């Protein structure tokens, strides 16, 4: 049993790329990762059941928040140690929203460390990297902006908006990951990622190959999946080339999606963003990667 635990910790050190910290520090970090990812998430407890339990308590927000000790420390491609989900540490309150919306958001945050460890393991096995892990949890202010946009869109269409907790629950990227692959290996790495997800007991919900939409403004492949505990999340598969295009066009995209941006300006921005991505070479065999959506 003792050797098994040591092997598990050694594996975590390898996955999180902490092996050059020195043996003592690395094992300490791995121990914290193990506690956070496997003890303080909800493990295999069904997320819906845990949320229902939380709602029965007047301290639901405190209850679910307390189950997350923190994210997973990871040494990134630049050698910096980042902590998964840390961008949400000071931005995790859904201002003006119902308690049920906050609970749904907190559930995602609590489930993040365990899913992150699996994503890092997949990247380690495939020779890819996970970039921007500090943003693996969508910030509450970003979620609130999305709720507001969807509410306004419904009102403009003369429809009755959904309740805020419904919008939160149906948001598939409360947890989101960016897997970076070699540009010409994108199709194969997507297939391999899906295979390893399923090997770990995850359910594939969708593959959205943006390259198949020739009129689209943006290029990458998005994978939507659900963890064994019922937590949906998104993986965006990029190359360094598409990531560079994303950084170049980020401010244009932010302006484009604002409701107050005029139709004429939106068209200009769309064209400029699309031109940036279209200037990149198409990854080898990317056209053979079919879209997929699980039947409901």
TANOR-V618239 format. One record per residue. N is the residue number from 1. RES is the residue in three letters. SS is DSSP state (A for helix, B for strand, O for the rest). PSI is psi in radians with two decimals (* if undefined). Layout:
# TANOR-V618239
[[N | RES | SS | PSI] [N | RES | SS | PSI]]
This chain:
# TANOR-V618239
[[1 | UNK | O | -0.78] [2 | UNK | A | -0.77] [3 | UNK | A | -0.63] [4 | UNK | A | -0.76] [5 | UNK | A | -0.73] [6 | UNK | A | -0.71] [7 | UNK | A | -0.68] [8 | UNK | A | -0.78] [9 | UNK | A | -0.67] [10 | UNK | A | -0.69] [11 | UNK | A | -0.73] [12 | UNK | A | -0.70] [13 | UNK | A | -0.74] [14 | UNK | A | -0.80] [15 | UNK | A | -0.75] [16 | UNK | O | 0.01] [17 | UNK | O | 0.66] [18 | UNK | O | 0.21] [19 | UNK | A | -0.30] [20 | UNK | A | 0.30] [21 | UNK | A | -0.25] [22 | UNK | O | 2.48] [23 | UNK | A | -0.80] [24 | UNK | A | -0.88] [25 | UNK | A | -0.69] [26 | UNK | A | -0.73] [27 | UNK | A | -0.57] [28 | UNK | A | -0.81] [29 | UNK | A | -0.79] [30 | UNK | A | -0.64] [31 | UNK | A | -0.71] [32 | UNK | A | -0.75] [33 | UNK | A | -0.81] [34 | UNK | A | -0.77] [35 | UNK | A | -0.80] [36 | UNK | A | -0.82] [37 | UNK | A | -0.57] [38 | UNK | A | -0.35] [39 | UNK | A | -0.69] [40 | UNK | O | -0.10] [41 | UNK | O | -2.98] [42 | UNK | O | 0.10] [43 | UNK | O | -2.28] [44 | UNK | O | 0.20] [45 | UNK | O | 2.31] [46 | UNK | O | 2.25] [47 | UNK | A | -0.69] [48 | UNK | A | -0.71] [49 | UNK | A | -0.71] [50 | UNK | A | -0.68] [51 | UNK | A | -0.69] [52 | UNK | A | -0.72] [53 | UNK | A | -0.75] [54 | UNK | A | -0.68] [55 | UNK | A | -0.37] [56 | UNK | O | -0.16] [57 | UNK | O | 2.46] [58 | UNK | O | -0.31] [59 | UNK | O | 0.73] [60 | UNK | A | -0.72] [61 | UNK | A | -0.77] [62 | UNK | A | -0.74] [63 | UNK | A | -0.92] [64 | UNK | A | -0.64] [65 | UNK | A | -0.64] [66 | UNK | O | -0.27] [67 | UNK | O | 0.00] [68 | UNK | O | 1.94] [69 | UNK | O | -0.44] [70 | UNK | O | 3.10] [71 | UNK | O | -2.89] [72 | UNK | O | 2.14] [73 | UNK | B | 2.44] [74 | UNK | B | 2.34] [75 | UNK | B | 2.00] [76 | UNK | O | -3.06] [77 | UNK | O | -0.47] [78 | UNK | O | 0.08] [79 | UNK | O | 0.07] [80 | UNK | O | 2.51] [81 | UNK | B | 2.07] [82 | UNK | B | 2.81] [83 | UNK | B | 2.19] [84 | UNK | O | 2.43] [85 | UNK | O | 0.11] [86 | UNK | A | -0.38] [87 | UNK | A | -0.39] [88 | UNK | A | -0.07] [89 | UNK | O | -0.66] [90 | UNK | O | 0.26] [91 | UNK | O | 1.23] [92 | UNK | O | 0.33] [93 | UNK | O | 2.13] [94 | UNK | O | 1.58] [95 | UNK | O | 2.28] [96 | UNK | O | 0.16] [97 | UNK | O | 2.82] [98 | UNK | O | 2.78] [99 | UNK | A | -0.66] [100 | UNK | A | -0.56] [101 | UNK | A | -0.74] [102 | UNK | A | -0.70] [103 | UNK | A | -0.77] [104 | UNK | A | -0.70] [105 | UNK | A | -0.78] [106 | UNK | A | -0.62] [107 | UNK | A | -0.76] [108 | UNK | A | -0.77] [109 | UNK | A | -0.69] [110 | UNK | A | -0.56] [111 | UNK | A | -0.27] [112 | UNK | A | -0.82] [113 | UNK | A | -0.73] [114 | UNK | A | -0.75] [115 | UNK | A | -0.71] [116 | UNK | A | -0.72] [117 | UNK | A | -0.68] [118 | UNK | A | -0.69] [119 | UNK | A | -0.68] [120 | UNK | A | -0.65] [121 | UNK | A | -0.76] [122 | UNK | A | -0.81] [123 | UNK | A | -0.71] [124 | UNK | A | -0.71] [125 | UNK | A | -0.51] [126 | UNK | A | -0.12] [127 | UNK | O | 0.45] [128 | UNK | O | -3.10] [129 | UNK | B | 2.69] [130 | UNK | B | 2.06] [131 | UNK | B | 2.61] [132 | UNK | O | 0.64] [133 | UNK | A | -0.38] [134 | UNK | A | -0.29] [135 | UNK | A | 0.35] [136 | UNK | O | -0.37] [137 | UNK | B | 2.19] [138 | UNK | O | 2.32] [139 | UNK | O | 2.68] [140 | UNK | A | -0.65] [141 | UNK | A | -0.60] [142 | UNK | A | -0.70] [143 | UNK | A | -0.75] [144 | UNK | A | -0.68] [145 | UNK | A | -0.67] [146 | UNK | A | -0.71] [147 | UNK | A | -0.78] [148 | UNK | A | -0.73] [149 | UNK | A | -0.75] [150 | UNK | A | -0.65] [151 | UNK | A | -0.81] [152 | UNK | A | -0.68] [153 | UNK | A | -0.74] [154 | UNK | A | -0.76] [155 | UNK | A | -0.71] [156 | UNK | A | -0.50] [157 | UNK | O | 0.04] [158 | UNK | O | 0.39] [159 | UNK | O | 2.82] [160 | UNK | O | 2.11] [161 | UNK | O | 2.66] [162 | UNK | O | 2.89] [163 | UNK | O | 2.70] [164 | UNK | A | -0.66] [165 | UNK | A | -0.47] [166 | UNK | A | -0.74] [167 | UNK | A | -0.71] [168 | UNK | A | -0.81] [169 | UNK | A | -0.53] [170 | UNK | O | 0.02] [171 | UNK | O | 1.93] [172 | UNK | O | -0.11] [173 | UNK | O | 0.58] [174 | UNK | O | -0.64] [175 | UNK | B | 2.28] [176 | UNK | B | 2.54] [177 | UNK | B | 2.63] [178 | UNK | B | 1.90] [179 | UNK | B | 2.18] [180 | UNK | B | 2.20] [181 | UNK | B | 2.92] [182 | UNK | O | 2.36] [183 | UNK | A | -0.82] [184 | UNK | A | -0.06] [185 | UNK | A | 0.16] [186 | UNK | A | -0.84] [187 | UNK | A | -0.83] [188 | UNK | A | -0.67] [189 | UNK | A | -0.57] [190 | UNK | A | -0.82] [191 | UNK | A | -0.72] [192 | UNK | A | -0.67] [193 | UNK | A | -0.80] [194 | UNK | A | -0.74] [195 | UNK | A | -0.76] [196 | UNK | A | -0.60] [197 | UNK | A | -0.85] [198 | UNK | A | -0.61] [199 | UNK | A | -0.59] [200 | UNK | O | 0.04] [201 | UNK | O | 0.17] [202 | UNK | O | 2.71] [203 | UNK | B | 2.24] [204 | UNK | B | 2.16] [205 | UNK | B | -0.64] [206 | UNK | B | 2.52] [207 | UNK | B | 2.15] [208 | UNK | B | 1.71] [209 | UNK | B | 1.74] [210 | UNK | A | -0.34] [211 | UNK | A | -0.35] [212 | UNK | A | -0.30] [213 | UNK | O | 1.65] [214 | UNK | O | -0.36] [215 | UNK | O | -0.04] [216 | UNK | O | 2.71] [217 | UNK | O | -0.24] [218 | UNK | O | 2.59] [219 | UNK | O | 2.25] [220 | UNK | O | -3.12] [221 | UNK | B | 2.24] [222 | UNK | B | 2.35] [223 | UNK | B | 2.24] [224 | UNK | B | 2.31] [225 | UNK | B | 2.95] [226 | UNK | B | 2.33] [227 | UNK | O | 2.88] [228 | UNK | O | -0.43] [229 | UNK | O | 0.02] [230 | UNK | O | 0.21] [231 | UNK | O | 2.05] [232 | UNK | B | 2.63] [233 | UNK | B | 2.98] [234 | UNK | B | 2.48] [235 | UNK | B | 2.15] [236 | UNK | B | 2.12] [237 | UNK | B | 2.05] [238 | UNK | B | 2.95] [239 | UNK | B | 2.99] [240 | UNK | A | -0.56] [241 | UNK | A | -0.80] [242 | UNK | A | -0.54] [243 | UNK | A | -0.72] [244 | UNK | A | -0.70] [245 | UNK | A | -0.66] [246 | UNK | A | -0.74] [247 | UNK | A | -0.72] [248 | UNK | A | -0.64] [249 | UNK | A | 0.04] [250 | UNK | A | -0.85] [251 | UNK | A | -0.65] [252 | UNK | A | -0.73] [253 | UNK | A | -0.76] [254 | UNK | A | -0.70] [255 | UNK | A | -0.73] [256 | UNK | A | -0.67] [257 | UNK | O | -0.06] [258 | UNK | O | 2.33] [259 | UNK | O | -0.54] [260 | UNK | O | -0.15] [261 | UNK | O | 2.28] [262 | UNK | O | 2.77] [263 | UNK | A | -0.68] [264 | UNK | A | -0.76] [265 | UNK | A | -0.68] [266 | UNK | A | -0.73] [267 | UNK | A | -0.71] [268 | UNK | A | -0.80] [269 | UNK | A | -0.74] [270 | UNK | A | -0.81] [271 | UNK | A | -0.73] [272 | UNK | A | -0.73] [273 | UNK | A | -0.82] [274 | UNK | A | -0.73] [275 | UNK | A | -0.66] [276 | UNK | A | -0.80] [277 | UNK | A | -0.66] [278 | UNK | A | -0.36] [279 | UNK | O | -0.21] [280 | UNK | O | 2.59] [281 | UNK | O | 2.56] [282 | UNK | O | 2.31] [283 | UNK | O | 2.55] [284 | UNK | O | 2.28] [285 | UNK | O | 0.29] [286 | UNK | A | -0.47] [287 | UNK | A | -0.30] [288 | UNK | A | -0.13] [289 | UNK | O | 1.81] [290 | UNK | O | 2.60] [291 | UNK | O | 2.70] [292 | UNK | B | 2.45] [293 | UNK | B | 2.17] [294 | UNK | O | 2.37] [295 | UNK | O | 2.40] [296 | UNK | O | *]]
